[in-house]
């Protein structure tokens, strides 16, 4: 895998805290035995479906998309931090620090190359449209039942949760004036800040340049002037996206586009190649974190034999809840060999 310059728009894809570090990072090692080869210029990689090389901005051709892989080798640019890098790829900063043997208290050096492992289990898709998975802090965009794009996002804080449910896109605006809701004005007042009623377009507008309004009350998908805040529970309910990603999404959706917001802390999937993937995320809204028994029920529901799953690894992932998809099949080493063309 060749390092990709920080300014290159293709940097997004290419190619795992403390208590479970050794076991979990080993389970997350990217591209083991050639299992997920880099696709030059691709916008994402799909693991376990039908592989497809895709030009940047194109639509992947895959019949089953159990896992999206945004892993990369990231070349540190001036101003980068572990937080900003994690936000860009959709991965916890502590995982980047552990994977690269870094002291999280020390600044990154420009030109430094970081391995970033960032994989997510794809939630139940729509034929066409947007699925926003709140515990994952990810937005998935589908076309023809296939995953076309996946972006890290920031969602509502635990005390200001993003609502779940189906929606449609009701408007698209660039350089929208932010009309500050009374509830946020009251928060400004409580915190001793200057109370704003409107913020015009420009560098101080927290909506960024692109706004995709949803049919859910007072909720939209929008850019941000604080990209490092992405991949967190940080907003007042809206879906906050990196400026480059929301610009791309803005051009691909139209008024009337369907979507769904879901709350699924645990995700389990099996690809057409037989590989089994699991992801455990924080239960930020305290709606039910799930246990090993929850995962056993998920396996039965999906027709996955319980004996084919490494339950020790699943239990460790439930303890960590770091938001990284890992292969949890008991024969995952052999599966990787088969996927790479081995015996």
N, C-alpha and C positions, 0 to 999 in steps of 0.2 A: 504494500500500500504506500503510495507516494504522498508525502505531506502536501496539503492544499493551502496556499497562501490565505491569510485571514481575510483579505479583501475580495477573494474570488467568490462569486455567487454560487459556485458549485460546492463550496465548502460544506454545505449542510450535510450531505450524506457521504459516505465512502465505506467505511467499515461500521469487581465489582463489589456499625458498620464495623465498627470496631470489634464487637464481640464475635461476629460471624465472618470476618473479613476473608480469611483464607479460603474457607469452603465456598462462600458465595462468589468471590471473584473468580475462583477456578471454574465454577459453573457458568459464569458469564463471559468467559474469555471469547472475544469476537473472532469469527471466521476460523474456528478450529478445524483443522483438516480440510480447509477449503470450503467449509459448509456455507459460507455467505460471501462469495467473492464480490469485490468491488465492481460496480458497473460504471465505467467512465461517463461522467456527465449526467448520471441519473439523478432524479430528484428524491428518490427513496429506494429502498430495497424491500422486497417482500420475501419473507423466509417461510418455506414450507408450502407455498403455492406453486404454480407453474412459473418457473423463472423467465424473466424477460428483460432484455436490455432496452432501456427507454431513454431517448434524448431528453435533455433538460427541458422541463415544461411539458413533456409529452405524457400520455396516459399509459401506465403500465398494463401489460396484457397478462392477467393472472386470473385463474378460475377460483382460487381459494387464497385468502390473505390472513392467515392466523396471526402473523407477527410482522410489524413494520420495524425496520432497522435503520436508524439514523446515525449509527456509529461512524466515527471518523478519526483521523489524525489531524488535530487542530494546531495550526501555527499561531502562537500568541502574538497579538498585535498590541501596540501601545494602548493602555487604558483597559485592557482585558483583566478580568479577575476570575477566580473560580466561580463566583456567583454569576457573572455575565456569561461565561462559557456554558455553565450548566443550564442557564435559561435559554440559550440559543439552541441547544440540542435536546433539551427535555430530560435532564438527568440530575440527581441530587449531587450537590457540590462535594459532599463527603466521599462519594464514590469516585469522583475524578481524583481527589486527593489521594485516596488509598491506592487506586489503580496505578498512579504515577509516582507513588512514594514521596508525596509532597507534605510539607508542613503547611496546613491550611492557614496559619497565621502569617506566612511570608508572602510577599507580593510575587506575581509571576514576572518572568523576564521576556521582553519582546524577542521573538525568534524561537522561543522555547517550543518544543513539539510535545503535545499532550495526546495520549490515547484517550479517547472518549467512547465508552460503550453506552449506547442509548437505544434500547429496544422496548417495544410495547406490544402487548397482545391487542389485536384489533377487536373492538366491541362488536356486537351484532350490527350488521350493516343495513343501510337503506339501499334500495335500487338506485336512487339518485338523491343526492343531498348531503346534509351536514349532520354528523353525530358529534356531540361534545360530551366527553366523559369527564365528570367533575373530579373524582378522586385521582384519576390519571393526569389531570391537567393537560389534556390533549384534545385537539380538534381533528376529526377525520372527515375527509371529503370523498364522496363516492360518485362514480359514474358507471352506469350499467352493472351495478352490484359489485364493482371492483374498486379497490382503494386507489384513488388518484393522487391524493396528497394527505400529509399528516403534519400538524404543526403543534408545538408546545404553546400553551396559553396560561394566563393567570385567570383565576375564577374568584368567586366571592369569598370573603373572609368567613371564619366560623361564626362570627356574630352578625354577618350580613350575607347569608348564603345565596348562591345562584339558584333560581327555581329550576325544577325538572319539568319535563313534558315536551309535547310536540309543538312545533312552531312553523311559521313561514316567514320568509324575508318580506318585509313590507316597504322598505325604502333603502336606497343606497345614496350616500352623500360624501362629497369630498370637502375638506376644510369646513366642517360643520362647527358652528358656534355651540359651545357647551352651555346649556341652560341648567344651572345647578339646582338639583331637586331640593325642596325644603328640608328633607331629612339630612342631606349632606350639609346644607347651610347650618342646621342646628348642631351637627357634629363640629363644624368649624367654630361655632360660637362656644361650645363646651370646651374645646381645646385651646381657646384663646387666640385663634387665628383670625385674620381679616375675613369677614364674611363676604363671599362673592355671590352674585346672582347670575352672572353670565361671564364666560371666558371666550373672547373672539378667537378666530383661527390664528395660529402662530406657534412659536416655540414654547409658550406657556400653557397651551391647551392640552390637557391630559388625554384627549381623544385621539391625538395624532391627526393624520391627514385623511384617514378613511373610516367611514362609519357604515355598518350594515345593520339596519334596524330590524328588530324581530317583533313578531306579534305578541310575545310575552310582555307584560307591562313593564315599561322603563328599562328594557334589556336590549343591549346591542352587542355586536362584535365590532371591535374598533382597534386602532393602533395605539401607540403609547409614546410618550416622551421619556419613559424610563424603561428601556428594553431589559435591563437586568432584573426587573420585577416580574418578568414572565416566568412561567412554570412555578407558580406559587398560589397560595390562597390569599390574595392581596386586594381584590377589587371590592366595590360596593355592589356586586352582583353581575356586572357586565363581564363580557369575555374579552380579555386584553391580549393582543397578539403583537408579535414583533413587527415593526413597520414594514420590512421587506415581505414578510409572509402575508400580512393583511392586504398589501397591495396586490399580491398575486391572487389571493382568494377573491378580492373585490372584482377583479377582471373576469372571474370564472363563474360568478353567481349572478342571478337576475332576480328581480322582484317576483315573488311567487315560489322561489326555491323552498323546498321542504327541509325540515330538520328536526332533530330530537336532542334533548339534554337528558343524560342518564346519570345515575349514581350507582356505580359498580366498583367497590373497592377491590374485589377479587375477580380475576379473569383467568379462565382455563380454556385451552384450545388444542386441537390436534390437527396437524396439517395432512395433506394428501400423502406426504412421504412418511407418515406414521410418527413423526416427532411430536412430543407433547410439551406444551409451553404453559407456564404459570406466571402470574404477576400479582403481587400484593401491594396495595397502596394504603396510605393513611386514611382512617375514617374521620376526616376533619369535621364533619357535621354530626358525628356521634349518632349515626342511623343504623349501626350494626356492623361491626368490623368483620365478623365471620371467624370461624375456627377451622381446625383440620376436618371436623365432621362436615362443615359447610362445603369444603373442597371435595370430600368424598361424595357428597350428594351431587355436586356439579359434575363429577366424573361419571356417575351413574346416569345422570340426565343426558350426557353427551355420548354415551355408549363407550366410554374409555374404561378398560379393565383396571380395577384398583391395583392389581398386582403389577401393573406396568409402570406405576408411579413411585418415585423415590419419596416416601412420606417424611423421611428425616429432613430432606432438603426443603420440602414444602413447609414443615414446621419451623425451620430456621428462617425461611422467607416471611412467614407470618409474624415471627418475632421482630424482624427488621423492618418490613413494610417500606422498602426503599424505592418502589415504583419501577423496578427493572425487571423485564421479562427474562426468564431463564428456562432452559430446557430441563425438564424434571423427569423424563422417562428413565427407567432403570437401565436401559440399554442405549443411553444417549451417545456413548462413545462409538458403538457400532453403527448407530443411525448416522452419525456424522461421517463415518467412513463410507457408508453406502451412498450418502448424498454427494460425496466427493468422488465417487466412482471406484471406491475400494471394494474389498471382498464382502 
